[in-house]
Amino acid sequence: MPVTIGAKLESDLNDPIGLLGDCHRRIERFLGVIVALAKQAGGSELDAEQRRALDTALRYFQQAAPRHVADEEQSLFPRLRQSGSAAAVEALQRLEQDHQTIEPWHAELDGLGRKWLAEGRLDALSAGRFESLARQLQDVYRPHIAAEDQDVFPHARQALDDEQLRAIAREMADRRGIRSPA
């Protein structure tokens, strides 16, 4: 992977809130790949590079994205609810609703994407549905990610103490089967 001068280094478990933000960048990037492929290829045969890109993006949303949702809903959001901020609680309810809304869309998109990879192409109806789902996901993710990056995560950095942040980091590490920071 090339190094970009001035690029933000990815966070680690010593900064669990930063790690959640880094995950948002991956969501945006992989969803952008899916939308671009849907538009460019329209369900037709993919070249080797496009196939790899689609497979990688689908795997990300199948494997990593559910852990990100769990990081938020099981680790971060409950602690923010305890912080006593009515505005935070209201925002968290909307964000959790977004998670419920997009889950079946991701499942359907994954099924269509896997079919595309297995069969080499999609019929016009399936290709249209694939593109529609990708755009619907983008339409939900844009304001969702903005709300978390601009409101929820900064609030978390102020409202949560070091021990709460370490607990979140340990839980995130456990979900990934990796060693947590001290």
GROMACS elastic network, one bead per residue, 0.5 to 0.9 nm:
[ bonds ]
;  ai    aj funct       b0    kb
    3     7     6  0.77506   500
    4     7     6  0.53304   500
    4     8     6  0.87452   500
    5     8     6  0.88952   500
    6     9     6  0.88428   500
    8    11     6  0.87436   500
   10    18     6  0.79179   500
   10    19     6  0.71770   500
   10    22     6  0.63955   500
   11    14     6  0.76396   500
   11    15     6  0.60797   500
   11    16     6  0.75530   500
   11    17     6  0.85063   500
   11    18     6  0.54326   500
   11    20     6  0.86238   500
   11    21     6  0.85830   500
   11    22     6  0.69023   500
   12    15     6  0.56341   500
   12    16     6  0.67122   500
   12    18     6  0.75052   500
   12    19     6  0.58878   500
   12   169     6  0.89924   500
   13    16     6  0.50353   500
   13    17     6  0.86098   500
   13    18     6  0.85102   500
   13    19     6  0.68382   500
   13   166     6  0.83424   500
   13   168     6  0.88484   500
   13   169     6  0.53579   500
   13   170     6  0.79661   500
   13   172     6  0.78333   500
   13   173     6  0.74552   500
   13   180     6  0.70631   500
   13   181     6  0.64453   500
   14    18     6  0.88553   500
   14    19     6  0.87871   500
   14   165     6  0.84650   500
   14   166     6  0.74792   500
   14   169     6  0.69708   500
   14   180     6  0.87940   500
   14   181     6  0.64462   500
   14   182     6  0.86645   500
   15    18     6  0.52779   500
   15    19     6  0.62639   500
   15    20     6  0.88565   500
   15   165     6  0.78171   500
   15   166     6  0.85985   500
   15   169     6  0.76049   500
   16    20     6  0.62879   500
   16    21     6  0.87312   500
   16   165     6  0.68434   500
   16   166     6  0.80195   500
   16   168     6  0.68118   500
   16   169     6  0.54361   500
   16   172     6  0.79020   500
   17    20     6  0.51384   500
   17    21     6  0.64753   500
   17    22     6  0.87665   500
   17    76     6  0.86886   500
   17   153     6  0.63500   500
   17   154     6  0.86407   500
   17   156     6  0.77071   500
   17   157     6  0.73749   500
   17   165     6  0.80674   500
   17   168     6  0.88665   500
   17   169     6  0.87970   500
   18    21     6  0.50210   500
   18    22     6  0.62015   500
   18    23     6  0.86612   500
   18   153     6  0.83284   500
   19    23     6  0.62773   500
   19    24     6  0.87843   500
   20    23     6  0.50708   500
   20    24     6  0.65683   500
   20    68     6  0.70804   500
   20    71     6  0.80549   500
   20    72     6  0.82167   500
   20   149     6  0.89289   500
   20   153     6  0.85436   500
   21    24     6  0.50329   500
   21    25     6  0.67376   500
   21   145     6  0.85499   500
   21   148     6  0.82873   500
   21   149     6  0.65158   500
   21   153     6  0.80494   500
   22    25     6  0.51898   500
   22    26     6  0.66508   500
   22    27     6  0.88512   500
   23    26     6  0.50471   500
   23    27     6  0.62192   500
   23    28     6  0.86596   500
   23    64     6  0.87695   500
   23    65     6  0.82064   500
   23    68     6  0.72996   500
   24    28     6  0.61703   500
   24    29     6  0.85274   500
   24   145     6  0.66188   500
   24   149     6  0.84302   500
   25    28     6  0.51344   500
   25    29     6  0.61187   500
   25    30     6  0.86297   500
   26    30     6  0.59619   500
   26    31     6  0.82516   500
   26    60     6  0.86129   500
   27    30     6  0.53484   500
   27    31     6  0.58854   500
   27    32     6  0.82831   500
   27    57     6  0.88439   500
   27    60     6  0.82655   500
   27    61     6  0.78354   500
   27    65     6  0.77378   500
   27   141     6  0.85100   500
   28    31     6  0.52704   500
   28    32     6  0.59497   500
   28    33     6  0.86623   500
   28   138     6  0.81198   500
   28   141     6  0.80348   500
   28   142     6  0.83569   500
   28   145     6  0.89358   500
   29    32     6  0.50535   500
   29    33     6  0.63549   500
   29    34     6  0.88742   500
   29    57     6  0.86852   500
   30    33     6  0.50079   500
   30    34     6  0.63898   500
   30    35     6  0.87245   500
   30    53     6  0.84754   500
   30    54     6  0.85639   500
   30    56     6  0.81047   500
   30    57     6  0.50357   500
   30    58     6  0.81341   500
   30    60     6  0.76144   500
   30    61     6  0.81980   500
   31    34     6  0.50471   500
   31    35     6  0.61687   500
   31    36     6  0.85181   500
   31    57     6  0.71915   500
   31    61     6  0.87818   500
   31   134     6  0.71216   500
   31   135     6  0.88883   500
   31   137     6  0.79736   500
   31   138     6  0.70445   500
   32    35     6  0.51316   500
   32    36     6  0.60256   500
   32    37     6  0.85184   500
   32   134     6  0.86790   500
   32   138     6  0.81773   500
   33    36     6  0.51651   500
   33    37     6  0.61045   500
   33    38     6  0.85377   500
   33    53     6  0.70578   500
   33    54     6  0.72225   500
   33    57     6  0.71503   500
   34    37     6  0.51865   500
   34    38     6  0.60851   500
   34    39     6  0.85974   500
   34    53     6  0.81935   500
   34    54     6  0.64086   500
   34    57     6  0.69560   500
   34    58     6  0.82812   500
   34   131     6  0.82346   500
   34   134     6  0.66704   500
   35    38     6  0.51198   500
   35    39     6  0.62048   500
   35    40     6  0.85530   500
   35   130     6  0.88341   500
   35   131     6  0.64917   500
   35   132     6  0.89953   500
   35   134     6  0.55901   500
   35   135     6  0.66715   500
   35   138     6  0.84042   500
   36    39     6  0.51638   500
   36    40     6  0.59049   500
   36    41     6  0.82235   500
   37    40     6  0.50808   500
   37    41     6  0.55113   500
   37    42     6  0.73028   500
   37    43     6  0.85262   500
   37    46     6  0.86793   500
   37    50     6  0.72456   500
   37    53     6  0.87103   500
   37    54     6  0.75850   500
   37   131     6  0.86476   500
   38    41     6  0.56650   500
   38    42     6  0.51300   500
   38    43     6  0.67244   500
   38   127     6  0.71822   500
   38   128     6  0.82656   500
   38   130     6  0.68189   500
   38   131     6  0.51230   500
   38   132     6  0.88835   500
   38   134     6  0.78740   500
   39    42     6  0.54665   500
   39    43     6  0.86623   500
   39   131     6  0.68242   500
   40    43     6  0.86981   500
   41    44     6  0.53217   500
   41    45     6  0.71624   500
   41    46     6  0.68563   500
   41    50     6  0.89523   500
   41   127     6  0.89650   500
   42    45     6  0.88071   500
   42   121     6  0.88494   500
   42   122     6  0.80260   500
   42   124     6  0.78462   500
   42   127     6  0.57669   500
   42   128     6  0.74716   500
   42   130     6  0.88545   500
   42   131     6  0.78438   500
   43    46     6  0.81576   500
   43   116     6  0.70632   500
   43   120     6  0.85085   500
   43   121     6  0.52497   500
   43   123     6  0.66422   500
   43   124     6  0.69680   500
   43   126     6  0.76190   500
   43   128     6  0.80402   500
   43   130     6  0.83449   500
   44   116     6  0.85190   500
   44   120     6  0.74230   500
   44   122     6  0.63570   500
   44   123     6  0.82220   500
   44   127     6  0.83602   500
   45   116     6  0.82278   500
   45   117     6  0.88125   500
   45   119     6  0.89541   500
   45   120     6  0.53182   500
   45   122     6  0.82170   500
   46    49     6  0.78490   500
   46    50     6  0.55241   500
   46    51     6  0.57399   500
   46   116     6  0.86676   500
   46   117     6  0.81649   500
   46   120     6  0.69630   500
   46   121     6  0.75432   500
   47    50     6  0.52921   500
   47    51     6  0.61246   500
   47    52     6  0.87252   500
   48    51     6  0.50800   500
   48    52     6  0.62532   500
   48    53     6  0.86320   500
   49    52     6  0.51902   500
   49    53     6  0.61772   500
   49    54     6  0.86434   500
   50    53     6  0.50038   500
   50    54     6  0.60638   500
   50    55     6  0.84662   500
   51    54     6  0.51929   500
   51    55     6  0.60352   500
   51    56     6  0.84753   500
   51   117     6  0.67611   500
   52    55     6  0.51258   500
   52    56     6  0.59846   500
   52    57     6  0.85061   500
   53    56     6  0.51839   500
   53    57     6  0.61300   500
   53    58     6  0.85696   500
   54    57     6  0.51690   500
   54    58     6  0.60616   500
   54    59     6  0.84971   500
   54   113     6  0.73992   500
   54   114     6  0.89660   500
   54   117     6  0.81557   500
   55    58     6  0.51913   500
   55    59     6  0.60727   500
   55    60     6  0.85754   500
   55   113     6  0.79622   500
   55   114     6  0.78723   500
   55   117     6  0.76686   500
   56    59     6  0.51527   500
   56    60     6  0.61815   500
   56    61     6  0.88254   500
   57    60     6  0.50945   500
   57    61     6  0.64379   500
   57    62     6  0.86407   500
   58    61     6  0.52763   500
   58    62     6  0.60946   500
   58    63     6  0.85614   500
   58   106     6  0.88971   500
   58   109     6  0.84057   500
   58   110     6  0.60856   500
   58   113     6  0.72677   500
   58   114     6  0.81196   500
   59    63     6  0.58416   500
   59    64     6  0.77607   500
   59   110     6  0.86146   500
   60    63     6  0.53753   500
   60    64     6  0.51935   500
   60    65     6  0.64133   500
   61    64     6  0.59256   500
   61    66     6  0.72991   500
   61   106     6  0.73664   500
   61   110     6  0.82614   500
   62    65     6  0.64469   500
   62    66     6  0.69658   500
   62   106     6  0.79792   500
   62   107     6  0.81156   500
   62   110     6  0.76159   500
   63    66     6  0.62602   500
   63    67     6  0.72606   500
   64    67     6  0.53540   500
   64    68     6  0.64634   500
   64    69     6  0.89687   500
   64   176     6  0.89697   500
   65    69     6  0.63528   500
   65    70     6  0.86694   500
   66    69     6  0.50832   500
   66    70     6  0.62081   500
   66    71     6  0.85568   500
   66   103     6  0.89694   500
   67    71     6  0.60046   500
   67    72     6  0.86304   500
   67   172     6  0.79634   500
   67   175     6  0.67301   500
   67   176     6  0.77569   500
   68    72     6  0.63860   500
   68    73     6  0.86698   500
   68   172     6  0.85198   500
   69    72     6  0.51761   500
   69    73     6  0.59811   500
   69    74     6  0.81079   500
   69    96     6  0.88031   500
   69    99     6  0.72686   500
   70    73     6  0.50686   500
   70    74     6  0.52695   500
   70    75     6  0.71460   500
   70    76     6  0.88859   500
   70   172     6  0.85036   500
   70   175     6  0.84566   500
   71    74     6  0.57119   500
   71    75     6  0.52090   500
   71    76     6  0.63993   500
   71    77     6  0.85360   500
   71   168     6  0.76505   500
   71   171     6  0.75733   500
   71   172     6  0.60130   500
   71   175     6  0.82681   500
   72    75     6  0.56055   500
   72    77     6  0.56151   500
   72    78     6  0.84631   500
   72    96     6  0.89660   500
   73    76     6  0.62831   500
   73    77     6  0.52581   500
   73    78     6  0.69599   500
   73    92     6  0.87699   500
   73    96     6  0.72807   500
   74    77     6  0.66326   500
   74    78     6  0.65157   500
   74    79     6  0.88854   500
   74   171     6  0.87848   500
   75    78     6  0.62301   500
   75    79     6  0.68387   500
   75   167     6  0.80873   500
   75   168     6  0.54736   500
   75   169     6  0.87431   500
   75   171     6  0.69183   500
   75   172     6  0.79005   500
   76    79     6  0.54875   500
   76    80     6  0.62968   500
   76    81     6  0.88034   500
   76   156     6  0.79725   500
   76   164     6  0.89489   500
   76   165     6  0.85870   500
   76   168     6  0.66264   500
   77    80     6  0.50008   500
   77    81     6  0.61277   500
   77    82     6  0.87177   500
   77    88     6  0.89381   500
   77    89     6  0.84168   500
   77    92     6  0.67165   500
   78    81     6  0.50811   500
   78    82     6  0.64826   500
   78    83     6  0.89431   500
   79    82     6  0.51565   500
   79    83     6  0.66087   500
   79   156     6  0.86900   500
   79   160     6  0.75303   500
   79   164     6  0.75847   500
   80    83     6  0.50297   500
   80    84     6  0.74982   500
   80    85     6  0.77473   500
   80    88     6  0.70438   500
   80    89     6  0.75449   500
   80    92     6  0.86465   500
   80   152     6  0.86714   500
   80   155     6  0.83777   500
   80   156     6  0.66228   500
   80   159     6  0.73127   500
   80   160     6  0.74264   500
   81    84     6  0.60218   500
   81    85     6  0.70274   500
   81    86     6  0.82768   500
   81    88     6  0.70488   500
   81    89     6  0.56783   500
   81    92     6  0.82223   500
   82    85     6  0.80414   500
   83    88     6  0.86014   500
   83   156     6  0.89880   500
   83   159     6  0.63565   500
   83   160     6  0.76145   500
   84    87     6  0.89487   500
   84    88     6  0.81086   500
   84    89     6  0.79938   500
   85    88     6  0.52153   500
   85    89     6  0.63715   500
   85    90     6  0.88193   500
   86    89     6  0.51112   500
   86    90     6  0.62794   500
   86    91     6  0.86682   500
   87    90     6  0.52225   500
   87    91     6  0.62289   500
   87    92     6  0.86252   500
   88    91     6  0.50861   500
   88    92     6  0.60527   500
   88    93     6  0.86859   500
   88   151     6  0.84101   500
   88   152     6  0.69309   500
   88   155     6  0.80196   500
   89    92     6  0.50903   500
   89    93     6  0.63577   500
   89    94     6  0.89210   500
   90    93     6  0.53045   500
   90    94     6  0.66741   500
   90    95     6  0.88893   500
   91    94     6  0.52617   500
   91    95     6  0.62751   500
   91    96     6  0.87003   500
   91   147     6  0.79685   500
   91   148     6  0.88061   500
   91   151     6  0.88097   500
   91   152     6  0.78225   500
   92    96     6  0.60507   500
   92    97     6  0.84903   500
   92   152     6  0.81594   500
   93    96     6  0.51879   500
   93    97     6  0.62189   500
   93    98     6  0.87144   500
   94    97     6  0.50527   500
   94    98     6  0.62979   500
   94    99     6  0.88151   500
   94   144     6  0.86013   500
   95    99     6  0.64189   500
   95   100     6  0.88450   500
   95   144     6  0.64734   500
   95   147     6  0.83877   500
   95   148     6  0.82848   500
   96    99     6  0.50114   500
   96   100     6  0.64339   500
   96   101     6  0.86872   500
   97   100     6  0.50784   500
   97   101     6  0.61516   500
   97   102     6  0.87440   500
   98   102     6  0.61884   500
   98   103     6  0.85921   500
   98   140     6  0.69989   500
   98   141     6  0.82380   500
   98   144     6  0.73303   500
   99   102     6  0.54515   500
   99   103     6  0.61922   500
  100   103     6  0.55023   500
  100   104     6  0.77417   500
  101   104     6  0.68580   500
  101   105     6  0.73792   500
  101   140     6  0.86871   500
  102   105     6  0.50276   500
  102   106     6  0.60913   500
  102   107     6  0.86569   500
  102   136     6  0.86146   500
  102   137     6  0.65924   500
  102   140     6  0.77488   500
  102   141     6  0.88143   500
  103   106     6  0.52686   500
  103   107     6  0.64144   500
  103   108     6  0.88578   500
  104   108     6  0.61804   500
  104   109     6  0.84926   500
  105   108     6  0.51777   500
  105   109     6  0.60154   500
  105   110     6  0.84396   500
  105   133     6  0.63217   500
  105   134     6  0.84357   500
  105   136     6  0.82941   500
  105   137     6  0.73524   500
  106   109     6  0.50198   500
  106   110     6  0.59403   500
  106   111     6  0.85305   500
  106   133     6  0.79511   500
  106   134     6  0.85704   500
  106   137     6  0.79519   500
  107   110     6  0.51230   500
  107   111     6  0.62593   500
  107   112     6  0.87630   500
  108   111     6  0.50958   500
  108   112     6  0.62879   500
  108   113     6  0.85226   500
  108   130     6  0.82592   500
  108   133     6  0.80323   500
  109   112     6  0.51823   500
  109   113     6  0.59676   500
  109   114     6  0.84703   500
  109   129     6  0.82753   500
  109   130     6  0.58945   500
  109   131     6  0.87602   500
  109   133     6  0.63664   500
  109   134     6  0.72797   500
  110   114     6  0.59399   500
  110   115     6  0.84015   500
  110   130     6  0.89804   500
  111   114     6  0.51782   500
  111   115     6  0.61243   500
  111   116     6  0.85956   500
  112   116     6  0.61275   500
  112   117     6  0.86700   500
  112   122     6  0.80041   500
  112   126     6  0.69579   500
  112   127     6  0.81204   500
  112   129     6  0.84295   500
  112   130     6  0.64406   500
  113   117     6  0.62513   500
  113   118     6  0.85802   500
  113   122     6  0.88173   500
  113   130     6  0.74930   500
  114   117     6  0.50668   500
  114   118     6  0.60342   500
  114   119     6  0.84670   500
  115   118     6  0.50415   500
  115   119     6  0.58197   500
  115   120     6  0.78218   500
  115   121     6  0.78810   500
  115   122     6  0.74235   500
  116   119     6  0.54314   500
  116   120     6  0.53360   500
  116   122     6  0.54904   500
  116   127     6  0.87268   500
  117   120     6  0.53520   500
  117   121     6  0.72460   500
  118   121     6  0.81889   500
  119   122     6  0.75241   500
  121   127     6  0.85208   500
  122   125     6  0.79191   500
  122   126     6  0.57739   500
  122   127     6  0.54691   500
  123   126     6  0.53933   500
  123   127     6  0.60301   500
  123   128     6  0.85619   500
  124   127     6  0.50621   500
  124   128     6  0.60471   500
  124   129     6  0.85667   500
  125   128     6  0.51773   500
  125   129     6  0.62282   500
  125   130     6  0.86241   500
  126   129     6  0.50213   500
  126   130     6  0.60312   500
  126   131     6  0.86322   500
  127   130     6  0.50315   500
  127   131     6  0.62795   500
  127   132     6  0.85547   500
  128   131     6  0.52449   500
  128   132     6  0.60786   500
  128   133     6  0.86050   500
  129   133     6  0.60285   500
  129   134     6  0.84913   500
  130   133     6  0.52713   500
  130   134     6  0.62363   500
  130   135     6  0.87407   500
  131   134     6  0.50854   500
  131   135     6  0.62390   500
  131   136     6  0.85963   500
  132   135     6  0.52005   500
  132   136     6  0.61004   500
  132   137     6  0.85987   500
  133   137     6  0.61079   500
  133   138     6  0.85694   500
  134   137     6  0.51920   500
  134   138     6  0.63078   500
  134   139     6  0.87266   500
  135   139     6  0.61341   500
  135   140     6  0.87304   500
  136   139     6  0.50115   500
  136   140     6  0.63940   500
  136   141     6  0.85965   500
  137   140     6  0.52262   500
  137   141     6  0.59542   500
  137   142     6  0.85579   500
  138   141     6  0.50455   500
  138   142     6  0.59897   500
  139   142     6  0.57654   500
  139   143     6  0.74857   500
  139   144     6  0.89370   500
  140   143     6  0.62654   500
  140   144     6  0.61973   500
  140   145     6  0.86445   500
  141   145     6  0.56821   500
  141   146     6  0.81882   500
  142   145     6  0.55364   500
  142   146     6  0.61915   500
  142   147     6  0.87035   500
  143   147     6  0.59928   500
  143   148     6  0.85832   500
  144   147     6  0.52691   500
  144   148     6  0.64030   500
  144   149     6  0.86648   500
  145   148     6  0.51376   500
  145   149     6  0.59226   500
  145   150     6  0.82741   500
  146   149     6  0.51447   500
  146   150     6  0.56933   500
  146   151     6  0.78201   500
  147   150     6  0.54056   500
  147   151     6  0.53814   500
  147   152     6  0.64618   500
  147   153     6  0.86069   500
  148   151     6  0.54961   500
  148   153     6  0.56346   500
  148   154     6  0.83327   500
  149   152     6  0.63833   500
  149   153     6  0.55039   500
  149   154     6  0.72195   500
  150   153     6  0.67254   500
  150   154     6  0.65621   500
  150   155     6  0.87618   500
  151   154     6  0.56810   500
  151   155     6  0.60905   500
  151   156     6  0.86395   500
  152   155     6  0.51148   500
  152   156     6  0.60824   500
  152   157     6  0.87480   500
  153   157     6  0.62802   500
  153   158     6  0.87940   500
  154   157     6  0.51316   500
  154   158     6  0.65422   500
  154   159     6  0.86829   500
  155   158     6  0.52235   500
  155   159     6  0.58865   500
  155   160     6  0.82704   500
  156   159     6  0.50591   500
  156   160     6  0.55475   500
  156   161     6  0.89154   500
  156   165     6  0.89365   500
  157   160     6  0.59285   500
  157   161     6  0.79496   500
  157   165     6  0.85362   500
  158   161     6  0.77579   500
  160   163     6  0.80814   500
  160   164     6  0.59077   500
  160   165     6  0.65636   500
  161   164     6  0.53826   500
  161   165     6  0.63469   500
  161   166     6  0.87383   500
  162   165     6  0.50754   500
  162   166     6  0.61033   500
  162   167     6  0.85865   500
  163   166     6  0.50062   500
  163   167     6  0.61405   500
  163   168     6  0.86422   500
  164   167     6  0.50288   500
  164   168     6  0.62650   500
  164   169     6  0.86603   500
  165   168     6  0.50483   500
  165   169     6  0.62191   500
  165   170     6  0.86878   500
  166   170     6  0.61816   500
  166   171     6  0.86432   500
  166   180     6  0.89056   500
  166   181     6  0.78038   500
  166   182     6  0.79894   500
  167   170     6  0.50740   500
  167   171     6  0.62307   500
  167   172     6  0.85938   500
  168   171     6  0.51470   500
  168   172     6  0.61405   500
  168   173     6  0.86081   500
  169   172     6  0.50496   500
  169   173     6  0.61238   500
  169   174     6  0.85917   500
  169   180     6  0.67208   500
  169   181     6  0.73204   500
  170   173     6  0.50760   500
  170   174     6  0.61556   500
  170   175     6  0.87208   500
  170   179     6  0.81455   500
  170   180     6  0.51190   500
  170   181     6  0.70358   500
  170   182     6  0.86732   500
  171   174     6  0.50331   500
  171   175     6  0.63068   500
  171   176     6  0.88073   500
  171   180     6  0.81789   500
  172   175     6  0.52054   500
  172   176     6  0.65538   500
  172   177     6  0.87465   500
  172   178     6  0.87379   500
  172   180     6  0.80606   500
  173   176     6  0.51753   500
  173   177     6  0.60312   500
  173   178     6  0.51153   500
  173   179     6  0.60990   500
  173   180     6  0.51462   500
  173   181     6  0.83363   500
  174   178     6  0.61832   500
  174   179     6  0.74498   500
  174   180     6  0.73280   500
  175   178     6  0.78809   500
  176   179     6  0.87800   500
  177   180     6  0.89930   500
